[in-house]
Amino acid sequence: MYAYDELDRTLINERVSEFRDQVKRRLSGELTEDEFKILRLQNGVYLQLHAYMFRVAIPYGTLSSKQLRRLAHVARRYDRGYGHFTTRQNIQFNWIKLAELPDALADLAEVGIHAMQTSGNNMRNVTSDQWAGVAPGEIEDPRIWSEIIRQHTTLHPEFSFLPRKFKIAITAAEHDRAAIKIHDIGLRLHKNADGETGFEVLVGGGLGRTPFIAKTIKPFVSGRDILGYIEAILRVYNQYGRRDNIYKARIKILVHELGIEKFAKEVDEEWKAMGDVGLTLDHTAIEEVRSRFSYPAYEKLPHMPDELKQAAHDKLFERWRKNSVSAHKVQGYSIVTLSLKPVGGPPGDATAEQMDAVADLADKYSFGEIRVGHEQNLALPHVAKRDLPALFKALDRLGLATPNVNLVTDIIACPGLDYCSLANARSIPIAQELTRRFANHDTADLIGRLHINISGCINACGHHHVGHIGILGVEKNGEEFYQITIGGRADENAQLGTLIGPAVPYAEVADVIEDIVEAYLALRDRPEELFVDTVKRLGVEPIRERVYATR
């Protein structure tokens, strides 16, 4: 966990005071809604379909139990008793009254939580691997670098009014759980030939109306130079990015139109022209941030404790263990993913009671720490293997032990037309129906790893472009239709899905997904071949023919 210092606390508290005054002026009529809009957006407040939506940052996906309890308090005191975890390691509250927002923000500030720059045309929440610091084989803890970037970019005067929103993600593991290739800047920690740790820098990723996979702009930038290089990228974007057309304002469009070689040349020239402007990080500065991260005092534990051996006869426990428990870098410990995707439930939602209970379990079993992943699930990153049977029983009672992590019912979905004023179609009911269709765990295990992503509009908050199966809601003559893509993925081999056929009406979506899955099971060459690998091997056409043959 990173421990905020006095500067951090002062900044957050001053922001609360500033926003309280802005809300007061809006409620009195001194500010119009148009004048208030840019102010509220920079504090994570959207005007949605039914009410204001409040988006709270969870930097690089790390929460303390104290912080999670405070999020539960906000859900209970100011909202309707629940929160929605998003694909960018944030939590959203959908029903908060504007007059009460400053109080909610003040309550969060007491435990080091804020909503700065969670919306608006500025640098958003810096995200990372939810297993950072505990994943076997990672180069080093990427949260240290996430924090350095967070500190530098928060309220940065040059980058608070960019042409469009801007997102950075960082990973340090071989398997990319941070989806860096669909971000404006993606950073991959690795070592060069001399053994020096630095970053591969990717630029120009993003989904939405015009999706692109990020391209490598620099194979290696040292840690000491990373802030300067990021600033050079942002300066080029700030100078050349389109402000006259919202649909062409993202950096991905600039990179596409200039070409990656020309864009890289512009960045290198800007970086060189910047010279020594105080952005080179010395060892002391890096270590100062590193020192503010505390790590658990792990015990020396056996690889296979007696408690785990004794629980192996419990079929329900074993199914959950094989699905939701992952290897940890320290012997005797595990990473446990808590599914927020129960059968028939809205993906990513957690009640105040569940958040309080998870906080208690984190204190008891995970050194008081919780993680949030971009898949809209939670994780306990430091669980002793001996405690897994007891933890499973507690999670099962809470409805958080569904053994569907990375399976067909572990669906990523945006709030859609149930909440969002931008949406064309519903997302949540589609996800709920699909979880019911594939509720049988044996069937889900037979299908294997399969990611379904649903977006209610072209803005792609559900990341449908990179779902193994992607579902996009569109409007046709006042009715909800859904385009379906297959073969996308968001990991280190990221690629965009391919449209499988004509859009289908709301009532037929679940049937079409079932047909796609049945086609995959019939076409895969062995049980171990994943859905995305079958699509890669055969292409879209064999699946399209089976799915649309009777339509």
C-alpha positions in Angstrom: 0.0 0.0 0.0 1.1 3.6 -0.7 1.0 5.9 2.3 -0.2 9.4 1.4 2.1 12.2 2.8 1.1 15.6 4.0 1.2 17.1 0.5 -1.2 14.5 -0.8 -3.6 15.1 2.0 -3.4 18.9 1.6 -4.1 18.6 -2.1 -7.2 16.4 -1.6 -8.6 18.5 1.2 -8.2 21.7 -0.8 -9.9 20.1 -3.8 -12.9 19.2 -1.6 -13.1 22.8 -0.3 -12.9 24.1 -3.9 -15.6 21.8 -5.1 -17.9 22.6 -2.2 -17.8 26.3 -3.3 -18.4 25.4 -6.9 -21.5 23.2 -6.0 -22.8 26.0 -3.8 -22.6 28.5 -6.6 -24.3 26.0 -9.0 -27.2 25.4 -6.6 -27.6 29.2 -6.1 -27.8 29.8 -9.8 -24.6 31.8 -9.8 -23.2 29.1 -12.2 -25.1 27.8 -15.2 -25.0 24.0 -15.9 -22.7 24.8 -18.9 -20.4 26.8 -16.7 -20.5 24.1 -14.0 -19.9 21.2 -16.4 -16.1 21.5 -16.8 -15.7 22.0 -13.0 -17.8 18.9 -12.1 -16.1 16.7 -14.7 -12.7 17.4 -13.2 -14.1 16.1 -9.9 -15.6 12.9 -11.4 -19.2 14.1 -11.7 -21.4 13.3 -14.7 -25.0 14.2 -15.4 -26.5 10.9 -16.4 -29.9 9.7 -17.5 -31.6 9.8 -14.1 -29.2 11.7 -11.8 -25.6 12.8 -11.3 -23.1 10.0 -11.5 -20.0 10.2 -9.2 -16.8 8.4 -10.3 -14.1 7.8 -7.7 -10.5 7.0 -8.5 -8.8 3.8 -7.2 -5.2 4.5 -8.3 -3.6 1.4 -9.8 -6.5 -0.6 -8.4 -5.2 -0.8 -4.8 -7.5 -0.2 -1.7 -7.0 -0.6 2.0 -9.8 -2.2 4.1 -10.4 1.2 5.7 -10.9 2.8 2.2 -13.2 0.0 1.1 -15.3 0.5 4.2 -15.5 4.2 3.4 -16.7 3.4 -0.1 -19.4 1.3 1.5 -20.3 4.2 3.7 -20.8 6.5 0.7 -22.9 3.8 -1.0 -25.1 3.5 2.1 -25.2 7.2 3.2 -25.4 9.0 -0.2 -26.5 6.5 -2.8 -28.8 3.5 -2.9 -26.6 1.0 -1.1 -24.3 -0.2 -3.9 -21.4 0.9 -6.2 -20.3 -0.2 -9.6 -16.7 -1.1 -10.3 -15.5 -0.1 -13.8 -13.1 -1.3 -16.4 -10.6 1.4 -15.4 -10.2 0.6 -11.7 -12.8 3.2 -10.6 -16.0 2.9 -8.7 -19.2 4.7 -9.7 -22.2 5.8 -7.7 -25.2 6.5 -9.8 -27.7 8.2 -7.5 -25.9 10.8 -5.4 -27.6 14.2 -5.0 -25.6 17.2 -6.1 -26.0 19.0 -2.8 -24.5 16.0 -1.0 -21.5 15.5 -3.3 -19.1 17.7 -1.4 -19.9 15.8 1.9 -19.3 12.5 0.1 -16.0 13.8 -1.3 -15.0 15.0 2.2 -15.8 11.7 3.8 -13.6 10.0 1.1 -10.8 12.4 1.6 -10.4 11.4 5.2 -9.1 8.0 4.1 -7.1 9.3 1.1 -9.6 8.7 -1.7 -10.4 11.3 -4.3 -12.2 11.8 -7.6 -9.8 14.2 -9.3 -9.5 13.9 -13.0 -11.7 10.8 -13.2 -13.5 12.5 -16.1 -12.9 15.5 -18.4 -10.3 16.2 -21.0 -7.3 15.5 -18.8 -5.1 12.7 -17.5 -7.4 10.1 -16.0 -6.7 7.5 -13.3 -3.4 5.7 -14.0 -4.2 2.0 -14.0 -2.1 -1.1 -13.6 -2.1 -4.9 -13.2 -4.4 -5.8 -10.2 -1.8 -8.4 -9.2 1.0 -5.9 -9.2 3.6 -6.6 -6.5 2.5 -10.2 -6.0 2.5 -11.7 -9.5 5.1 -14.4 -10.1 7.8 -13.4 -12.6 7.0 -9.6 -12.8 10.0 -7.3 -13.4 9.1 -5.2 -10.4 6.1 -3.6 -8.8 4.6 -1.3 -11.5 2.5 0.6 -8.9 5.6 2.5 -8.0 5.8 4.0 -11.5 2.0 4.4 -11.6 2.3 6.5 -8.4 5.2 8.6 -9.8 3.1 9.4 -12.9 0.0 10.1 -10.8 1.9 12.6 -8.8 3.4 14.4 -11.8 0.2 14.5 -13.9 -2.4 15.4 -11.2 -3.6 18.9 -11.9 -0.7 19.5 -14.3 -1.5 22.9 -15.7 -0.4 22.0 -19.3 -2.4 18.8 -19.4 -5.6 19.7 -17.6 -7.3 20.9 -20.8 -6.2 18.4 -23.4 -8.0 17.9 -26.7 -9.7 14.8 -25.2 -9.4 12.5 -22.3 -6.1 10.6 -21.8 -5.4 7.3 -20.2 -2.2 5.5 -19.2 -1.8 1.8 -18.2 1.3 0.0 -16.9 2.2 -3.7 -16.7 5.4 -5.5 -15.5 4.3 -9.1 -16.1 4.6 -11.3 -19.1 0.8 -11.7 -19.3 -0.8 -8.3 -19.7 -3.7 -7.9 -17.2 -3.7 -4.1 -17.5 -4.7 -4.0 -21.2 -2.0 -1.6 -22.1 -2.5 -1.9 -25.8 -5.9 -0.2 -25.7 -4.7 2.9 -23.9 -3.4 6.3 -25.1 -0.1 5.4 -23.6 0.8 1.8 -22.6 4.0 1.1 -20.6 5.6 -2.3 -20.3 8.3 -2.7 -17.8 11.2 -4.9 -19.0 15.0 -5.2 -18.9 17.2 -4.2 -21.8 20.4 -6.1 -23.0 22.4 -4.4 -20.3 20.0 -5.5 -17.5 18.6 -2.0 -17.0 14.9 -1.7 -16.1 12.9 0.5 -18.3 9.8 0.8 -20.4 8.6 -0.2 -23.8 6.3 2.8 -24.7 3.2 2.2 -26.8 1.0 5.0 -28.1 -2.3 5.5 -29.8 -4.5 2.7 -28.4 -8.2 3.2 -27.7 -11.6 1.9 -28.5 -14.8 3.9 -29.1 -16.0 5.0 -32.5 -12.7 4.4 -34.2 -10.8 1.7 -32.4 -7.0 1.2 -32.6 -4.4 -1.1 -31.0 -1.5 0.9 -29.7 1.9 0.8 -31.5 5.3 0.8 -30.0 6.9 4.3 -30.3 10.0 3.5 -28.3 11.3 0.0 -27.4 13.2 1.2 -24.3 13.0 4.3 -22.2 14.9 4.2 -18.9 13.0 4.7 -15.6 14.9 8.0 -15.0 13.7 9.4 -18.3 10.1 8.1 -18.4 8.4 11.3 -17.0 10.2 13.4 -19.6 9.3 11.1 -22.4 5.6 11.0 -21.4 5.6 14.8 -21.2 7.0 15.0 -24.7 4.2 12.8 -26.0 1.6 14.9 -24.2 3.1 18.1 -25.5 3.0 16.9 -29.1 -0.6 15.7 -28.6 -1.6 19.0 -26.9 -0.1 21.0 -29.8 -1.4 18.9 -32.8 -4.5 17.2 -31.4 -7.8 18.1 -32.9 -10.0 20.4 -30.8 -12.5 21.2 -33.6 -14.0 17.7 -33.9 -14.7 15.5 -30.9 -14.6 12.4 -33.0 -11.1 13.1 -34.1 -9.7 14.5 -30.9 -8.1 11.4 -29.3 -4.4 10.8 -29.7 -5.1 7.6 -31.6 -6.4 9.6 -34.5 -3.3 11.9 -34.5 -1.0 8.8 -34.5 -3.0 7.2 -37.2 -3.1 10.3 -39.4 0.6 11.2 -38.9 1.8 7.6 -38.9 3.8 6.1 -36.1 7.2 7.0 -37.6 6.3 10.7 -38.1 4.7 10.9 -34.6 7.8 9.2 -33.0 10.0 11.8 -34.8 7.9 14.7 -33.4 8.1 13.3 -29.9 11.8 12.7 -30.1 12.4 16.3 -31.3 10.2 17.6 -28.5 12.0 15.5 -25.9 15.3 16.8 -27.2 14.1 20.4 -27.2 12.9 20.1 -23.6 16.4 19.6 -22.4 17.0 19.6 -18.7 13.6 20.8 -17.3 13.8 18.9 -14.0 12.0 15.8 -15.3 14.9 13.4 -15.1 14.3 11.2 -12.1 17.3 10.6 -9.9 17.6 7.4 -7.8 16.7 9.3 -4.6 13.4 10.5 -6.0 12.4 7.0 -7.2 13.4 5.4 -3.9 11.4 8.0 -2.0 8.2 6.9 -3.7 9.2 3.3 -3.4 9.7 3.7 0.4 6.2 4.9 0.8 4.9 1.5 -0.3 4.5 -1.0 2.5 4.5 -4.8 1.9 3.1 -7.5 4.2 5.3 -9.4 6.7 4.9 -12.7 5.0 5.4 -15.9 7.1 7.4 -18.8 6.0 4.7 -21.3 5.1 4.5 -24.7 3.4 3.6 -25.0 -0.2 0.8 -27.5 0.6 -0.6 -26.9 4.1 -2.7 -29.6 5.9 -5.8 -27.3 5.7 -5.7 -27.4 1.9 -5.2 -31.2 1.8 -8.2 -31.7 4.0 -10.4 -29.5 2.0 -9.6 -31.2 -1.3 -12.5 -33.6 -0.9 -15.0 -30.7 -1.0 -16.1 -30.5 -4.7 -17.5 -27.0 -4.4 -14.3 -25.7 -2.7 -12.1 -27.4 -5.3 -14.1 -26.0 -8.2 -13.7 -22.5 -6.7 -10.0 -23.0 -5.9 -9.1 -24.1 -9.4 -11.0 -21.2 -10.9 -10.5 -18.3 -8.6 -7.2 -18.9 -6.8 -3.9 -18.0 -8.5 -0.2 -18.4 -7.9 1.6 -15.9 -5.7 5.3 -15.0 -5.8 5.7 -16.0 -2.1 5.5 -19.6 -1.2 2.5 -20.6 0.9 0.3 -17.6 -0.4 -2.2 -17.2 -3.1 -4.1 -14.4 -5.0 -7.8 -14.8 -4.7 -10.2 -13.3 -7.2 -13.7 -12.4 -6.0 -16.2 -12.6 -8.8 -18.7 -9.7 -8.9 -20.6 -11.6 -11.6 -23.2 -13.7 -9.9 -25.9 -15.5 -12.0 -28.6 -12.9 -12.8 -26.7 -10.0 -11.3 -25.4 -6.7 -12.8 -21.7 -7.2 -13.6 -19.3 -5.2 -11.4 -21.8 -4.2 -8.7 -21.1 -4.6 -5.0 -23.5 -3.8 -2.2 -22.4 -1.7 0.8 -22.8 -4.9 3.0 -20.5 -6.9 0.6 -17.9 -4.1 0.6 -17.9 -4.0 4.4 -17.6 -7.8 4.6 -14.8 -7.9 2.1 -13.0 -5.3 4.1 -13.3 -7.5 7.2 -12.1 -10.5 5.2 -9.1 -8.5 3.9 -8.2 -7.6 7.5 -8.4 -11.2 8.5 -6.8 -13.0 5.5 -5.1 -10.4 3.2 -3.1 -7.9 5.4 -5.9 -5.4 5.0 -5.5 -5.0 1.2 -7.9 -5.3 -1.7 -7.4 -4.9 -5.5 -9.7 -3.9 -8.3 -9.2 -5.3 -11.8 -10.3 -4.0 -15.1 -12.4 -7.1 -15.5 -14.7 -5.5 -12.9 -13.8 -8.1 -10.2 -12.0 -7.7 -6.8 -9.0 -9.6 -5.5 -7.4 -10.3 -2.2 -3.7 -10.4 -3.0 -2.1 -11.9 0.0 -4.0 -15.0 1.2 -2.2 -17.8 3.0 -3.1 -21.1 1.4 -4.0 -22.5 4.9 -6.8 -19.9 5.0 -8.4 -20.7 1.6 -11.1 -23.1 2.9 -12.3 -20.7 5.6 -12.2 -17.8 3.1 -14.2 -19.8 0.6 -17.0 -20.4 3.1 -17.1 -16.7 4.0 -17.2 -15.6 0.4 -19.9 -18.2 -0.5 -22.1 -16.7 2.2 -21.6 -13.3 0.7 -22.4 -14.4 -2.9 -18.8 -13.7 -3.9 -17.6 -17.2 -4.6 -19.1 -17.8 -8.0 -16.4 -20.0 -9.8 -16.7 -18.2 -13.1 -13.5 -16.1 -13.3 -12.4 -15.8 -17.0 -15.3 -18.0 -18.0 -18.3 -17.3 -20.2 -20.4 -15.6 -17.4 -17.5 -13.4 -16.2 -19.0 -10.7 -18.4 -17.7 -7.1 -18.7 -20.5 -4.6 -19.2 -21.1 -0.9 -19.1 -24.2 0.4 -17.3 -25.8 1.0 -20.7 -29.2 2.6 -21.2 -30.4 1.7 -17.7 -28.2 4.6 -16.5 -26.2 6.3 -19.2 -27.5 9.3 -21.2 -25.1 8.4 -24.1 -26.3 4.8 -24.5 -28.4 3.5 -27.4 -29.2 0.2 -25.8 -29.2 -1.8 -22.6 -26.2 -3.8 -21.5 -27.1 -5.1 -18.0 -30.1 -7.2 -19.0 -28.2 -8.8 -21.8 -25.4 -9.8 -19.3 -27.9 -11.0 -16.8 -29.7 -13.2 -19.4 -26.4 -14.7 -20.6 -25.3 -15.6 -17.0 -28.6 -17.5 -16.7 -28.1 -19.2 -20.0 -24.6 -20.4 -19.0 -25.2 -20.8 -15.3 -24.2 -24.5 -15.3 -20.6 -24.6 -14.1 -19.9 -27.8 -15.9 -20.9 -26.3 -19.2 -18.8 -23.2 -18.5 -15.8 -25.4 -17.7 -16.3 -27.3 -20.9 -16.3 -24.0 -22.9 -13.2 -22.8 -21.1 -11.8 -19.3 -21.1 -14.1 -17.0 -23.0 -14.6 -13.3 -22.4 -17.8 -11.6 -23.3 -17.8 -7.7 -23.4 -20.9 -5.6 -23.8 -21.2 -1.9 -24.6 -24.4 0.1 -24.8 -23.1 2.5 -27.3 -20.2 3.3 -29.6 -18.1 4.9 -26.8 -17.2 1.3 -25.9 -17.0 1.6 -22.1 -17.6 -2.2 -22.0 -14.5 -2.7 -24.2 -16.6 -4.8 -26.7 -14.0 -4.4 -29.5 -11.5 -6.6 -27.5 -14.0 -9.2 -26.1 -13.5 -12.7 -27.3 -17.2 -12.1 -28.1 -18.1 -8.4 -28.3 -21.6 -7.1 -28.1 -22.4 -3.5 -29.2 -25.8 -1.9 -28.7 -27.1 0.3 -31.6 -30.4 2.0 -32.2 -32.4 1.3 -35.4 -35.7 3.1 -35.9 -36.2 3.4 -32.2 -35.4 -0.2 -31.4 -32.4 -1.9 -29.7 -30.2 -3.9 -32.0 -26.8 -5.5 -31.3 -23.7 -5.9 -33.4 -21.6 -8.9 -32.5 -17.9 -9.3 -33.1 -15.6 -12.3 -32.3 -11.9 -12.9 -31.9 -10.9 -9.8 -30.0 -8.6 -9.8 -27.0 -7.1 -7.2 -24.6 -3.9 -9.0 -23.4 -0.3 -8.9 -24.7 -1.6 -10.2 -28.1 -4.3 -7.6 -28.2 -6.5 -7.4 -31.4 -9.8 -6.1 -32.4 -12.7 -8.4 -33.0 -14.3 -9.0 -36.4 -18.0 -8.4 -37.1 -19.7 -11.7 -37.5 -22.9 -10.6 -39.3 -25.9 -8.3 -39.3 -27.0 -6.7 -36.1 -29.7 -8.7 -34.2 -32.6 -7.4 -32.2 -32.6 -7.4 -28.4 -34.7 -10.6 -28.0 -32.3 -12.6 -30.2 -28.9 -11.7 -28.7 -28.6 -14.5 -26.1 -29.7 -17.0 -28.7 -27.0 -15.8 -31.1 -24.3 -16.0 -28.4 -25.4 -19.6 -27.6 -25.2 -20.4 -31.3 -21.6 -19.0 -31.5 -20.5 -21.0 -28.5 -22.1 -24.2 -29.9 -20.3 -23.5 -33.2 -17.0 -23.1 -31.4 -17.4 -26.4 -29.5 -18.1 -28.2 -32.7 -15.2 -26.6 -34.6 -12.4 -26.6 -32.0 -9.8 -29.2 -32.8 -9.3 -30.3 -29.2 -10.8 -29.5 -25.8 -7.9 -27.3 -24.8 -8.2 -25.0 -27.8 -9.5 -21.6 -26.6 -12.3 -19.8 -28.4 -9.9 -17.0 -29.6 -7.5 -19.6 -30.9 -10.2 -21.4 -32.8 -11.3 -18.1 -34.4 -7.7 -17.3 -35.2 -7.1 -20.7 -36.8 -10.4 -20.8 -38.8 -11.3 -17.2 -39.3 -14.9 -15.8 -38.8 -16.6 -17.5 -41.8 -17.1 -21.0 -40.5 -18.7 -19.7 -37.3 -20.7 -17.1 -39.3 -22.1 -19.9 -41.6 -23.3 -22.0 -38.6 -24.8 -19.0 -36.7 -26.6 -17.3 -39.5 -27.6 -20.4 -41.5 -31.2 -20.4 -40.2 -31.5 -16.6 -39.8 
